[in-house]
Structure formats: C-alpha cells, structure tokens
Amino acid sequence: MQTLFRFYGFSLIFTLACLGLGVWYGWESTGTLSGTAAMLWIIVVLSVLEISLSFDNAVVNASVLKDMDEVWQRRFLTWGIAFAVFGMRIVFPLAIVAIAAGLGPIETVNLSLNDPQEYERLVSSAHVGIAGFGGAFLAMVGLKFFFDADKEVHWIGSVERFLARFASLPAAEIALLLLAMWGISTMLPDEEALTFLVSGLLGLVTFIAVEGVSTLLEMKEEAARLQGAVVRSGLGGFLYLNILDASFSFDGVIGAFALSNNMIVIALGLSIGAMFVRSMTIHLVKQGTLANYRFLEHGAFWAIIVLGAIMLLSAKWHIPETITGLIGAILIGLSLWWSIRHNRKEIAD
C-alpha cells in the first residue's frame, strides 16, 4: 500500500482537489444538491474513461521514459503536467473555438461558460482536422515500432516479422500511411478532404520533426560521451512524450462532449485522468514492468496503431470511444497474458 501511495499519492490528492472544485462549481452554478451531484458524477465518469482509454499511452510513455535519467523523468511528471492538464484539456479546445469563430481569448472563454451548446458545436466542427493530425501522428508512432529491421522480439510473429523485413525499404511506413489517408479522403466532401489531408500531412511532418530533433540531440550526446563528458539529457524524449500525449488527448477531448458540454466539467474530469496516466507511467518504469512482461509493449503499440486508424476513419464515421477503449484493453490484456505464459514456460524449462 505504501508503494502504491508513493506512485499515486499526488494523483489522489489532485483528484480530491478537482472533486472539491467540482462540488464548489456545481453548487455555485446550479444551487441544488441534485445538480451538484450530477455534475460531480460526470467528472468522475470522465476521469475513469480517460484512465481506461489511456493505459496504452502509459505503456508507450514508459518505453520512452525508461531510457531517460531521473531528472528528466521528474520533469516529465511535473512540467509535462502543465502541458497535459492545462494545455490540452483547457487551452486546446478554447483555441479551436477561437480559430473557428474568429474570437479573442476572452470572448472564447465567455462563450464556453455562457453558451456551451455553441461552444460544443464549434469544437466538434474541427473534428476532421483533429482526426487527420492526431491519427497520422499516432499511426506513425505505432508503425515505427514494427518497421524496425533490428527488432528481435515478436509477439504476433508472422505479421511483425513481415513488417520488420519491409523496414529496409526507406519510408515504407510513410507510404502506407499516405495511401490510407488518400483512401479515406476520397470518401469525404472536397472541402473536408482537403482539411483532412493537410492536417494528416502536418501530423506526419510533426512526427518527422520530433524524430529529427531527438536524433540530433542523441548525436550530440554521443559525441559528448566519446569525449568523456557525462550526459544526462532527455530533451528529445521529453518533447516526443508531450506531443504523443497531446495526440492521445485529441480524441478524448472531443469525445468528452458526449457526456457534457461544460468546459469546466470536462477539464476537471480529463485532468484527473491525465494525472493518473502519468503516475501509471512512472509506476511502470520504476517497477520494471516492461522488462518483466516482454510482449506488453507490443500490445500497447498495436493498440496505438488501432487508435490511429480509428481516429483517421472517424473523419468519415463516428466510432464510439468505448469501442476504442475496449479494443485497446483487449490487445494489452492479450499481450500481458502472452507475457505471463512465456515467463511460466521459461521457468518450467
């Protein structure tokens, strides 16, 4: 119990603070006990959904974070909180509305508080662009893991070995993504198709840019090591993790409007979930879970590919978040079970 509190203690305190703010806001805005309870319930449901939908995010975060030193791990848990909680759960939907409606920041905040239906409509109207950007970025994250010629451990053997063989073909994963984006765009109206393709290309360029920055930083660090310097930088991984978190957040922010169109309620619920995802990430790193369960990482990256594909397809068809979360949970659960079975077999041998 003490170990769990060490990892999740701050998240629990943050949760209590958010629920306290929810009670205060609910009473101030409704003036009734039933109205306050209903608002609090939505906050709890949103936080649980965010946590359940983001376990694959935590596993992938841990796979990057385990190679970073403790200083950058702490910075991800602290500085990254401001980006994930304040930036993606509050500023991001406000920025969408401000751009879509041509409003200033103060007018946008007033709209979100005083006309939540119009605020929801404007955020939802940007879904095609968000689906293109987030789907492309997440798809590239997942594909890069499997298009790796040096990859030796395979979970779904025949498929993963086939993809690894194609890794020697330059930009094969990019070609696959571009074909998928083009195919989806042909099913959209002309204006939406253009938005979708441009957004998808920006998502792809963002992924390449982050990978480029990470590679440059790694090259500088390696050069410093050869000269005998002690290198403990994790800036490239830090940038990559925050952009990855942002891409995971897109779908959750849009999907939250299915439960509420109140900006404050959505921000409180999703922020609780974001905090627990970070705690789960640190827990996975410190406990060495990825090393103990060799296929768990594979399940998470397959879940990311599925999430990226669903986000891309959502530009045309609405796919409930529960389906997305269920598929991710099944993939991660199967990879965990496969890992446990592998460990038992090794012990038996």
C-alpha positions, 0 to 999 in steps of 0.5 A: 500500500505504501508503494502504491501511495508513493506512485499515486499519492499526488494523483489522489490528492489532485483528484480530491482537489478537482472533486472539491472544485467540482462540488464548489462549481456545481453548487455555485452554478446550479444551487441544488444538491441534485445538480451538484451531484450530477455534475460531480458524477460526470467528472468522475465518469470522465476521469475513469474513461480517460484512465481506461482509454489511456493505459496504452499511452502509459505503456508507450510513455514508459518505453520512452521514459525508461531510457531517460535519467531521473531528472528528466523523468521528474520533469516529465511528471511535473512540467509535462503536467502543465502541458497535459492538464492545462494545455490540452484539456483547457487551452486546446479546445478554447483555441479551436473555438477561437480559430473557428469563430474568429474570437479573442481569448476572452470572448472564447472563454465567455462563450464556453461558460455562457453558451456551451451548446455553441461552444460544443458545436464549434469544437466538434466542427474541427473534428476532421482536422483533429482526426487527420493530425492526431491519427497520422501522428499516432499511426506513425508512432505505432508503425515505427515500432514494427518497421524496425529491421533490428527488432528481435522480439515478436509477439504476433510473429508472422505479421511483425516479422513481415513488417520488420523485413519491409523496414529496409525499404526507406519510408515504407511506413510513410507510404502506407500511411499516405495511401490510407489517408488518400483512401479515406479522403476520397470518401469525404466532401472536397472541402473536408478532404482537403482539411483532412489531408493537410492536417494528416500531412502536418501530423506526419511532418510533426512526427518527422520533426520530433524524430529529427530533433531527438536524433540530433540531440542523441548525436550530440550526446554521443559525441559528448560521451566519446569525449568523456563528458557525462550526459544526462539529457532527455530533451528529445524524449521529453518533447516526443512524450508531450506531443504523443500525449497531446495526440492521445488527448485529441480524441478524448477531448472531443469525445468528452462532449458526449457526456457534457458540454461544460468546459469546466466539467470536462477539464476537471474530469480529463485532468484527473485522468491525465494525472493518473496516466502519468503516475501509471507511467512512472509506476511502470518504469520504476517497477520494471514492468516492461522488462518483466512482461516482454510482449506488453509493449507490443500490445500497447503499440498495436493498440496505438496503431488501432487508435490511429486508424480509428481516429483517421476513419472517424473523419468519415464515421463516428466510432464510439470511444468505448469501442476504442477503449475496449479494443485497446484493453483487449490487445494489452490484456492479450499481450500481458497474458502472452507475457505471463505464459512465456515467463511460466514456460521459461521457468518450467524449462 
